[in-house]
């Protein structure tokens, strides 16, 4: 037992002795001095280490640097490009005796990175990237001189070789100052881990933090495989998994965004390219490719696909305006994860699309299924262009209700409410299904061609109805008007006028036609027409009137002529009504239309027919009593006489 205690005691003494020797052999002031001198020599920058560089023996052996800062280059305001409150370095013990500083992991605490872009486009890290690019193009060193590790040396001391296994940043801050557009972006509570870091090698990366701009506040969490070019001008982040929770003036309510894929970024071109991308925002999920150019006005290009685009749900989701927060910053979740919500929101009438004024877009979107205002489209293909708030939807093509659609649209969000214009042509559409889906109307049946040319302001249902104006045209073949049987309506009215039994209303309430055409004017919340035409073997109809989009009232007159064989209840042909214009008026509302035939017109026809029959009967009697000669003369006078008598 005593031998064991002696052994342990000897080991402790040896460890303490080794640590004492270590602190005496390795001159920390020398390391500090070399770091400052080498930074000036290699970069032309000033490195300030105002704190101590000291040894740390617990929980592992390492070095600690206090209060270090890399100053801005000439041409920029006085200040730091990078400052660090404390740098903690895990150091391998044995290599130190061979003049090698092998750092297992560098931990940066309370770091602050201030990136500045001047009005002329020059940044305060361009000089560092240029030096790296120049170093990468230098002739390779000889075998004796070759080393992938940076060297620390002075004139009188042999070089000290330094290697770095990884980097961990704790609670850092990043400030991005763009003097071109006056924008300031800030990230705080940034936690960053990069394992086994080395230039031109792919290594694991994790990142979390909070983002703040004038319009957006967000929590960010990301992981991926990081690669940095030796010239420091290109980086890649493959297998990216990014989760963002955001709110702010430009983002109503609270939005969750999930992005996966591969990211390549070119620092010289200031361009980010996403490939094999999957993007989820709420109920919207898209895949494809996307590029972002960081010019004065960012440019977004894409080629995306989604299975479902529910515009109604998206409008409702983006119609809320976020409530103002009393705190300047959103609070992250305690475990660093993205919270489900950031702040409350209050509703707004119109969606806020002001963000479109500060971006350029050129993209192609393919959608398997679209839901918009109750209408369902399939296989939508659309080209989207956005330039400073002017949106153009070009080459729009889709399939809907057994037909097809082609058209284009424009949206101007520089004004509030937004201005819109649409031009669409629909061909071979099942009009009954379309109207039922769009407005729950079941009036019209057949294959329809429609042409729409509309403009207006606002993006909510009420503002669109109030402001929309333009024209529409329709052609329907082999269809029917549901809700009314005009032939049966005429038969019942004819029976009432003649005092005959009125037929029961047991016939199908439908009026078939072979063709229907009409042109419509739309303005001030009303849709009007004066050339609605319907044709069938039995009827010819010319219509006119209007409907109110706001209260859904109807006021339409169908001037109907019987051109075929219309029979009464007893099977007798109603020949006296042939080619007589009979007015059928439609009133009521969309959901409860009323159809009425003007009985006065039938009374006039009936009385005229009755008067003609009385004249013929009187003529026959006179002919019988007075003879043909006198009867003919009197017959010529009788119509006027009957008129005077009111017969």
ZALO-371598 format. One record per residue (C-alpha): x, y, z; residue number from 1. Coordinates in steps of 0.001 Angstrom, whole numbers, plus 500000, padded with zeros to 6 digits. Layout:
KEKE    east   north      up    n
KEKE       X       Y       Z  NUM
...
//
This chain:
KEKE    east   north      up    n
KEKE  500000  500000  500000    1
KEKE  502819  502355  500841    2
KEKE  504475  501587  497528    3
KEKE  501257  502533  495712    4
KEKE  501018  505793  497606    5
KEKE  504655  506523  496868    6
KEKE  504024  505832  493185    7
KEKE  501021  508146  493040    8
KEKE  502924  510843  494884    9
KEKE  505865  510513  492504   10
KEKE  503511  510783  489520   11
KEKE  501969  513929  490914   12
KEKE  505399  515412  491496   13
KEKE  506427  514565  487946   14
KEKE  503275  516188  486516   15
KEKE  503791  519332  488561   16
KEKE  507447  519388  487564   17
KEKE  506500  518971  483882   18
KEKE  504073  521860  484102   19
KEKE  506715  524049  485743   20
KEKE  509214  523151  483041   21
KEKE  506564  523796  480383   22
KEKE  505887  527309  481593   23
KEKE  509603  527990  481644   24
KEKE  510403  526425  478240   25
KEKE  507570  528009  476254   26
KEKE  507732  531798  476393   27
KEKE  504125  533058  476119   28
KEKE  505307  536620  475581   29
KEKE  507280  535415  472625   30
KEKE  504187  533742  471140   31
KEKE  502209  536942  471681   32
KEKE  504911  539063  470078   33
KEKE  505269  536729  467096   34
KEKE  501517  536704  466458   35
KEKE  501445  540512  466311   36
KEKE  504525  540775  464075   37
KEKE  503473  538021  461704   38
KEKE  500008  539531  461327   39
KEKE  501551  542854  460300   40
KEKE  504011  541175  457937   41
KEKE  501524  538854  456241   42
KEKE  498439  541098  456067   43
KEKE  499532  544663  456687   44
KEKE  496959  544746  459458   45
KEKE  497446  545697  463082   46
KEKE  496711  542964  465635   47
KEKE  496220  544283  469142   48
KEKE  496481  541887  472121   49
KEKE  495817  544080  475121   50
KEKE  495295  541207  477540   51
KEKE  497612  538458  478726   52
KEKE  498528  535270  476944   53
KEKE  498676  532678  479699   54
KEKE  498668  528946  480317   55
KEKE  495569  527028  481329   56
KEKE  495870  523609  482999   57
KEKE  492232  522746  483682   58
KEKE  490160  521079  482361   59
KEKE  492834  520602  479690   60
KEKE  496235  522067  478923   61
KEKE  496022  525146  476768   62
KEKE  496635  528814  476178   63
KEKE  494258  531702  476859   64
KEKE  494445  535051  475053   65
KEKE  492572  538012  476506   66
KEKE  491251  541043  474597   67
KEKE  492541  540645  471038   68
KEKE  491436  542748  468048   69
KEKE  492244  543001  464328   70
KEKE  491931  546654  463281   71
KEKE  490263  547906  460099   72
KEKE  492494  548476  457052   73
KEKE  493347  551985  455786   74
KEKE  490465  553731  454040   75
KEKE  487898  552668  456611   76
KEKE  486724  554281  459828   77
KEKE  488763  553555  462919   78
KEKE  487591  550425  464626   79
KEKE  487923  546666  464658   80
KEKE  487176  544235  461871   81
KEKE  487295  541461  464451   82
KEKE  487560  541634  468223   83
KEKE  487591  538745  470677   84
KEKE  487130  538927  474433   85
KEKE  488896  535623  475052   86
KEKE  490562  532992  472909   87
KEKE  491045  529598  474517   88
KEKE  493376  527129  472765   89
KEKE  493690  523429  473590   90
KEKE  497357  522559  473134   91
KEKE  499067  519182  472704   92
KEKE  501904  518938  475234   93
KEKE  504561  516805  473541   94
KEKE  504818  518780  470231   95
KEKE  505647  521932  472207   96
KEKE  509067  520523  473041   97
KEKE  509645  520166  469273   98
KEKE  508693  523817  468705   99
KEKE  505259  522869  467266  100
KEKE  502031  524425  468515  101
KEKE  499276  521898  467752  102
KEKE  495952  523410  468744  103
KEKE  493152  520913  469236  104
KEKE  490300  523442  469295  105
KEKE  490172  527223  469357  106
KEKE  487327  528666  471396  107
KEKE  486412  532298  470782  108
KEKE  484312  533999  473434  109
KEKE  482546  537366  473095  110
KEKE  483760  537824  469525  111
KEKE  482505  540673  467335  112
KEKE  482883  540755  463529  113
KEKE  482127  544065  461811  114
KEKE  481881  543727  458016  115
KEKE  481748  547039  456118  116
KEKE  480940  547668  452464  117
KEKE  481764  551225  451413  118
KEKE  479685  553193  448910  119
KEKE  482225  552264  446185  120
KEKE  481695  548534  446849  121
KEKE  485021  547895  448617  122
KEKE  484810  545836  451821  123
KEKE  487072  545749  454861  124
KEKE  488032  542114  454199  125
KEKE  488947  542473  450503  126
KEKE  492631  542874  451398  127
KEKE  492631  539601  453333  128
KEKE  491047  537708  450448  129
KEKE  493492  539228  447956  130
KEKE  496443  538131  450105  131
KEKE  495056  534604  450301  132
KEKE  494503  534498  446546  133
KEKE  498080  535702  445938  134
KEKE  499483  533143  448354  135
KEKE  497579  530376  446599  136
KEKE  499174  531269  443234  137
KEKE  502771  531387  444534  138
KEKE  505311  528794  443372  139
KEKE  505266  525700  445574  140
KEKE  507977  525561  448214  141
KEKE  510849  523062  448203  142
KEKE  510568  519901  450244  143
KEKE  512619  521415  453034  144
KEKE  510495  524577  453057  145
KEKE  507154  522973  452374  146
KEKE  504648  523052  455178  147
KEKE  500892  523372  455109  148
KEKE  500970  525023  458509  149
KEKE  501533  528725  459158  150
KEKE  504825  529543  460843  151
KEKE  505556  531910  463694  152
KEKE  509123  533223  463822  153
KEKE  511363  536104  464662  154
KEKE  514817  536966  463339  155
KEKE  516627  535292  466270  156
KEKE  514287  532383  467012  157
KEKE  513647  529213  465037  158
KEKE  510157  529013  463466  159
KEKE  507269  527687  465517  160
KEKE  504820  525588  463466  161
KEKE  501135  526055  464299  162
KEKE  498175  523758  463429  163
KEKE  494478  524109  464232  164
KEKE  492043  521210  464583  165
KEKE  488784  523149  464977  166
KEKE  487035  526392  465827  167
KEKE  484190  527072  468238  168
KEKE  482609  530518  468594  169
KEKE  480441  531222  471637  170
KEKE  477913  534097  471878  171
KEKE  479464  536171  469109  172
KEKE  478057  539187  467277  173
KEKE  478212  539957  463541  174
KEKE  477419  543416  462172  175
KEKE  477039  543815  458385  176
KEKE  477143  547471  457365  177
KEKE  476277  548283  453730  178
KEKE  476905  551949  452893  179
KEKE  475614  551413  449322  180
KEKE  471981  551047  450382  181
KEKE  472259  552255  453974  182
KEKE  471241  548842  455330  183
KEKE  472468  547457  458639  184
KEKE  472142  543766  459481  185
KEKE  473051  542372  462868  186
KEKE  473381  538849  464196  187
KEKE  473836  538262  467896  188
KEKE  474222  535266  470203  189
KEKE  475974  533533  467347  190
KEKE  477245  530071  468256  191
KEKE  479430  528466  465643  192
KEKE  481325  525164  465541  193
KEKE  483726  524051  462810  194
KEKE  485409  520692  463352  195
KEKE  488923  519885  462065  196
KEKE  489106  523112  460088  197
KEKE  491558  523386  457200  198
KEKE  491388  525257  453908  199
KEKE  490260  523184  450911  200
KEKE  488900  520452  453217  201
KEKE  485231  519631  453845  202
KEKE  484414  519694  457566  203
KEKE  481235  519583  459707  204
KEKE  479679  522931  460668  205
KEKE  476897  524045  462975  206
KEKE  475523  527560  463448  207
KEKE  472822  529284  465488  208
KEKE  471955  532882  466240  209
KEKE  469484  535765  465983  210
KEKE  469127  538008  462913  211
KEKE  467922  541628  462980  212
KEKE  467240  544057  460112  213
KEKE  464894  547027  459774  214
KEKE  462110  544729  458538  215
KEKE  462915  541241  459815  216
KEKE  463786  539558  463103  217
KEKE  464668  535883  462958  218
KEKE  466155  532943  464839  219
KEKE  468542  530801  462787  220
KEKE  469815  527273  463223  221
KEKE  471908  525466  460594  222
KEKE  474138  522433  460079  223
KEKE  476120  521244  457084  224
KEKE  479439  520263  455539  225
KEKE  481664  523335  455094  226
KEKE  484379  523900  452472  227
KEKE  486475  527060  452017  228
KEKE  488716  527705  449022  229
KEKE  492400  528451  449717  230
KEKE  491879  531857  448063  231
KEKE  489051  532602  450535  232
KEKE  486853  533695  447617  233
KEKE  484515  530694  447446  234
KEKE  482777  528515  449985  235
KEKE  480374  525607  449921  236
KEKE  477916  524335  452487  237
KEKE  476687  520940  451376  238
KEKE  473997  518883  453083  239
KEKE  472673  522169  454464  240
KEKE  469817  521923  456947  241
KEKE  468598  525439  457823  242
KEKE  465675  526326  460094  243
KEKE  464491  529936  460480  244
KEKE  461723  531405  462619  245
KEKE  460973  534969  461488  246
KEKE  458685  537929  462065  247
KEKE  458815  541693  461453  248
KEKE  457306  544448  459335  249
KEKE  458038  542590  456094  250
KEKE  456799  539237  457446  251
KEKE  453286  539277  458918  252
KEKE  452733  536997  461847  253
KEKE  455316  534339  462605  254
KEKE  456795  532286  459805  255
KEKE  458801  529083  459926  256
KEKE  461188  528368  457048  257
KEKE  463088  525148  456473  258
KEKE  465734  524940  453768  259
KEKE  467725  521879  452743  260
KEKE  470188  521354  449921  261
KEKE  473631  522427  448764  262
KEKE  474853  526036  448884  263
KEKE  477763  527517  446931  264
KEKE  478775  531134  447531  265
KEKE  481159  533253  445445  266
KEKE  482440  536206  447466  267
KEKE  483781  538085  444423  268
KEKE  480505  537838  442498  269
KEKE  478448  538055  445703  270
KEKE  476272  535247  444460  271
KEKE  474715  532309  446309  272
KEKE  473572  529232  444373  273
KEKE  471303  526586  445877  274
KEKE  471025  523182  444214  275
KEKE  468993  520096  445100  276
KEKE  466959  522481  447219  277
KEKE  463883  521748  449300  278
KEKE  462136  524770  450818  279
KEKE  459220  524581  453260  280
KEKE  457335  527713  454374  281
KEKE  454155  526845  456243  282
KEKE  452048  524646  453975  283
KEKE  454139  525526  450900  284
KEKE  456860  523059  449882  285
KEKE  459005  523654  446780  286
KEKE  461990  521929  445201  287
KEKE  464488  522929  442535  288
KEKE  467302  525416  442048  289
KEKE  467667  528998  443248  290
KEKE  470308  531739  442991  291
KEKE  470626  535032  444865  292
KEKE  472863  537892  443712  293
KEKE  473760  540393  446434  294
KEKE  473780  543585  444376  295
KEKE  472425  546938  445544  296
KEKE  469025  545461  444690  297
KEKE  469240  541683  445240  298
KEKE  468408  539530  442227  299
KEKE  466668  536195  442638  300
KEKE  466548  533580  439883  301
KEKE  464952  530164  440212  302
KEKE  463478  527098  438587  303
KEKE  461104  525591  441122  304
KEKE  458392  522969  441379  305
KEKE  455689  522333  443961  306
KEKE  452930  519783  444163  307
KEKE  450381  522144  445760  308
KEKE  450050  525932  445708  309
KEKE  447119  527039  447866  310
KEKE  446903  530775  447133  311
KEKE  443869  531256  449378  312
KEKE  445745  529836  452364  313
KEKE  448888  531828  451540  314
KEKE  446965  535100  451259  315
KEKE  445282  534463  454587  316
KEKE  448635  533585  456128  317
KEKE  450371  536714  454785  318
KEKE  447523  539136  455436  319
KEKE  448368  539675  459123  320
KEKE  450498  542615  460251  321
KEKE  452868  541877  463154  322
KEKE  452283  543683  466389  323
KEKE  455019  546034  467553  324
KEKE  457283  544507  470148  325
KEKE  458395  546426  473226  326
KEKE  461767  544725  473158  327
KEKE  464390  545531  470563  328
KEKE  465335  541904  470098  329
KEKE  463478  538626  469872  330
KEKE  464386  536182  472596  331
KEKE  465798  532847  471453  332
KEKE  464700  529567  472943  333
KEKE  466584  528488  476016  334
KEKE  468069  525449  474275  335
KEKE  469101  527414  471191  336
KEKE  466383  525877  469016  337
KEKE  464083  527954  466863  338
KEKE  460899  528812  468795  339
KEKE  457540  528036  467265  340
KEKE  456391  531651  467562  341
KEKE  458104  534964  468098  342
KEKE  455327  537488  468663  343
KEKE  451608  538042  468313  344
KEKE  449993  539478  465179  345
KEKE  446935  541509  464287  346
KEKE  444938  541183  461040  347
KEKE  445176  543581  458128  348
KEKE  442883  544016  455112  349
KEKE  445546  543911  452422  350
KEKE  448655  541692  452271  351
KEKE  451912  543565  452786  352
KEKE  454045  542947  449684  353
KEKE  456431  545872  450178  354
KEKE  459405  543485  450175  355
KEKE  458904  543089  446407  356
KEKE  460013  546699  445926  357
KEKE  463558  545844  447000  358
KEKE  464232  542772  444892  359
KEKE  464526  541596  441297  360
KEKE  463153  538193  440341  361
KEKE  463384  536074  437203  362
KEKE  462066  532583  437708  363
KEKE  460100  529662  436341  364
KEKE  457504  527930  438517  365
KEKE  455750  524624  437799  366
KEKE  452825  523553  439991  367
KEKE  450930  520267  439882  368
KEKE  447826  521710  441552  369
KEKE  446721  525270  442346  370
KEKE  443840  526402  444561  371
KEKE  442765  530036  444064  372
KEKE  439416  531540  445108  373
KEKE  437886  528073  445117  374
KEKE  439120  527368  441579  375
KEKE  441358  524387  440955  376
KEKE  444052  524404  438275  377
KEKE  446417  521642  437248  378
KEKE  449824  521579  435565  379
KEKE  450408  525307  435951  380
KEKE  453537  526650  434266  381
KEKE  454387  530305  434800  382
KEKE  457279  532715  434232  383
KEKE  457620  535298  437032  384
KEKE  459414  538636  436656  385
KEKE  459757  541206  439455  386
KEKE  461529  544551  439134  387
KEKE  461281  547012  442030  388
KEKE  457683  546259  442906  389
KEKE  456421  545576  439369  390
KEKE  455401  541925  439035  391
KEKE  454765  540329  435659  392
KEKE  453327  536845  435273  393
KEKE  454220  535809  431746  394
KEKE  453379  532770  429629  395
KEKE  450815  531417  432091  396
KEKE  449523  527988  431059  397
KEKE  447336  525544  432952  398
KEKE  444661  522868  432705  399
KEKE  441325  523393  434436  400
KEKE  437949  521648  434397  401
KEKE  438589  519586  431268  402
KEKE  439870  522638  429375  403
KEKE  442965  524820  429173  404
KEKE  444044  528348  430046  405
KEKE  446616  530738  428617  406
KEKE  447309  534282  429688  407
KEKE  449388  536799  431553  408
KEKE  449073  539130  434516  409
KEKE  450663  542176  436110  410
KEKE  450836  543383  439708  411
KEKE  452138  546755  440920  412
KEKE  452837  546785  444651  413
KEKE  454480  550243  444636  414
KEKE  450994  551541  445388  415
KEKE  448683  550500  448184  416
KEKE  446334  548814  447527  417
KEKE  448242  547037  444765  418
KEKE  447234  547450  441106  419
KEKE  446546  544354  439005  420
KEKE  445784  543460  435387  421
KEKE  444963  540041  433924  422
KEKE  444402  538777  430403  423
KEKE  443321  535163  430139  424
KEKE  441776  532903  427518  425
KEKE  439989  529719  428572  426
KEKE  439225  527049  425983  427
KEKE  436920  524028  426174  428
KEKE  436160  524493  429871  429
KEKE  433358  522654  431656  430
KEKE  431562  525884  432602  431
KEKE  429238  524213  435094  432
KEKE  432117  522876  437197  433
KEKE  434021  526168  436929  434
KEKE  431107  528329  438110  435
KEKE  430249  525881  440864  436
KEKE  433831  525943  442155  437
KEKE  434311  529701  441805  438
KEKE  430970  530960  443156  439
KEKE  428812  527912  444020  440
KEKE  426588  528712  441040  441
KEKE  424807  525937  439146  442
KEKE  423104  527830  436338  443
KEKE  425044  527119  433190  444
KEKE  426142  523906  431472  445
KEKE  428267  523231  428412  446
KEKE  431711  523594  426891  447
KEKE  432805  527202  427124  448
KEKE  435435  529496  425666  449
KEKE  436060  532634  427729  450
KEKE  438199  535717  427161  451
KEKE  438964  537995  430146  452
KEKE  440655  541404  430135  453
KEKE  440436  542895  433632  454
KEKE  442192  545486  435777  455
KEKE  441686  546820  439279  456
KEKE  443167  547588  442683  457
KEKE  443414  545537  445846  458
KEKE  443949  541863  446528  459
KEKE  441037  541071  448840  460
KEKE  437700  539808  447557  461
KEKE  435738  542978  448399  462
KEKE  438260  545441  446983  463
KEKE  438537  543410  443788  464
KEKE  434751  543420  443335  465
KEKE  434580  547172  443893  466
KEKE  437493  548148  441682  467
KEKE  437660  545609  438878  468
KEKE  436875  546848  435385  469
KEKE  437265  545471  431894  470
KEKE  435560  543135  429455  471
KEKE  434679  539478  429186  472
KEKE  433360  537332  426379  473
KEKE  431820  533871  426430  474
KEKE  430852  531191  423917  475
KEKE  429107  528028  425094  476
KEKE  428225  525081  422861  477
KEKE  425620  522342  423444  478
KEKE  424658  523531  426891  479
KEKE  421735  524326  429111  480
KEKE  420463  527053  431409  481
KEKE  419617  525405  434742  482
KEKE  416953  526610  437162  483
KEKE  414326  527515  434560  484
KEKE  412438  525750  431771  485
KEKE  411479  528667  429543  486
KEKE  409238  526526  427304  487
KEKE  407294  525219  430334  488
KEKE  407140  528770  431731  489
KEKE  405495  529957  428490  490
KEKE  403051  527031  428469  491
KEKE  401931  527742  432028  492
KEKE  401567  531451  431339  493
KEKE  399596  530755  428136  494
KEKE  397213  528470  430048  495
KEKE  396620  531182  432674  496
KEKE  395774  533778  430041  497
KEKE  393356  531485  428246  498
KEKE  391720  530268  431430  499
KEKE  392897  526705  430884  500
KEKE  394190  524316  433563  501
KEKE  397755  525276  434438  502
KEKE  400260  522420  433834  503
KEKE  401939  521068  436955  504
KEKE  405547  522138  437550  505
KEKE  406905  518631  437239  506
KEKE  409135  519198  434248  507
KEKE  412914  519438  434509  508
KEKE  413871  523043  435255  509
KEKE  416355  523321  432401  510
KEKE  416464  525137  429077  511
KEKE  418663  523435  426495  512
KEKE  420453  525421  423824  513
KEKE  422819  524645  420974  514
KEKE  424846  527835  421353  515
KEKE  425147  530820  423639  516
KEKE  427326  533918  423198  517
KEKE  427698  537139  425129  518
KEKE  429929  540139  425721  519
KEKE  430126  541757  429147  520
KEKE  431364  545064  430526  521
KEKE  432620  545141  434102  522
KEKE  432873  548368  436114  523
KEKE  431851  549908  439446  524
KEKE  431008  546533  440942  525
KEKE  428598  545579  438144  526
KEKE  428646  543219  435171  527
KEKE  426392  544269  432288  528
KEKE  425551  543044  428786  529
KEKE  423315  544061  425888  530
KEKE  424091  541247  423453  531
KEKE  423502  537944  425189  532
KEKE  422257  535408  422613  533
KEKE  420923  531848  422991  534
KEKE  419738  529586  420200  535
KEKE  417988  526208  420114  536
KEKE  415623  524412  417715  537
KEKE  412722  525698  419842  538
KEKE  413764  529157  421077  539
KEKE  415717  532230  420100  540
KEKE  416727  534453  423039  541
KEKE  418317  537894  423068  542
KEKE  419243  539096  426529  543
KEKE  420354  542254  428281  544
KEKE  420784  543415  431868  545
KEKE  423262  543495  434721  546
KEKE  424309  541863  437961  547
KEKE  425770  543523  441048  548
KEKE  428938  541840  442326  549
KEKE  428610  543386  445785  550
KEKE  425039  542440  446760  551
KEKE  424810  539620  444148  552
KEKE  421514  540959  442776  553
KEKE  420223  540050  439286  554
KEKE  418334  542189  436775  555
KEKE  418314  540448  433386  556
KEKE  415727  540460  430594  557
KEKE  415555  537545  428139  558
KEKE  413503  538477  425080  559
KEKE  412353  535057  423927  560
KEKE  410923  534051  420550  561
KEKE  409411  530637  419806  562
KEKE  410773  529419  416486  563
KEKE  409946  525704  416806  564
KEKE  406861  523674  417619  565
KEKE  405674  524456  421141  566
KEKE  402608  522466  422261  567
KEKE  400213  523137  425097  568
KEKE  398960  520738  427748  569
KEKE  396359  519266  425382  570
KEKE  398954  518681  422685  571
KEKE  397694  521587  420605  572
KEKE  400476  523546  418958  573
KEKE  400724  527098  420262  574
KEKE  401142  528488  416782  575
KEKE  399704  531871  417775  576
KEKE  402849  532483  419902  577
KEKE  405334  531657  417168  578
KEKE  407764  534529  416452  579
KEKE  406148  536599  419205  580
KEKE  408698  538232  421550  581
KEKE  408005  537065  425082  582
KEKE  410003  538775  427848  583
KEKE  411394  536545  430626  584
KEKE  412837  538561  433506  585
KEKE  415443  537191  435918  586
KEKE  415628  538867  439336  587
KEKE  416600  537906  442862  588
KEKE  420145  536954  443806  589
KEKE  422837  534506  442727  590
KEKE  421728  531973  445282  591
KEKE  417977  532554  444847  592
KEKE  417151  533676  441285  593
KEKE  413551  534438  440252  594
KEKE  412202  533810  436711  595
KEKE  409034  535566  435536  596
KEKE  407273  535813  432174  597
KEKE  405550  539146  431421  598
KEKE  401861  538079  431246  599
KEKE  400788  541419  429750  600
KEKE  402519  540462  426539  601
KEKE  400563  537201  426435  602
KEKE  397325  539054  427205  603
KEKE  397964  541371  424282  604
KEKE  398591  538418  422007  605
KEKE  395506  536628  423284  606
KEKE  393225  539689  422905  607
KEKE  394554  540402  419434  608
KEKE  393898  536786  418471  609
KEKE  390399  536947  419953  610
KEKE  389574  540199  418114  611
KEKE  390724  538682  414806  612
KEKE  388474  535690  415360  613
KEKE  385462  537925  416136  614
KEKE  386055  539887  412948  615
KEKE  386174  536698  410910  616
KEKE  382999  535439  412561  617
KEKE  381154  538739  411847  618
KEKE  382292  538698  408244  619
KEKE  380972  535182  407772  620
KEKE  377570  536107  409213  621
KEKE  377272  539233  407038  622
KEKE  378240  537256  403988  623
KEKE  375527  534777  404744  624
KEKE  372831  537443  405248  625
KEKE  373724  540208  402792  626
KEKE  375524  538380  400092  627
KEKE  379036  538286  398989  628
KEKE  379117  541747  397359  629
KEKE  377733  543724  400265  630
KEKE  379583  541519  402720  631
KEKE  382871  542267  401034  632
KEKE  382282  546010  401239  633
KEKE  381158  545915  404850  634
KEKE  383951  543553  405676  635
KEKE  386406  546175  404576  636
KEKE  384865  548650  407009  637
KEKE  384340  546360  409996  638
KEKE  387899  546285  411343  639
KEKE  387862  550046  411816  640
KEKE  384415  549873  413322  641
KEKE  385461  547174  415758  642
KEKE  388466  549218  416715  643
KEKE  386270  552173  417534  644
KEKE  383990  549939  419544  645
KEKE  386958  548525  421433  646
KEKE  386386  545008  420125  647
//
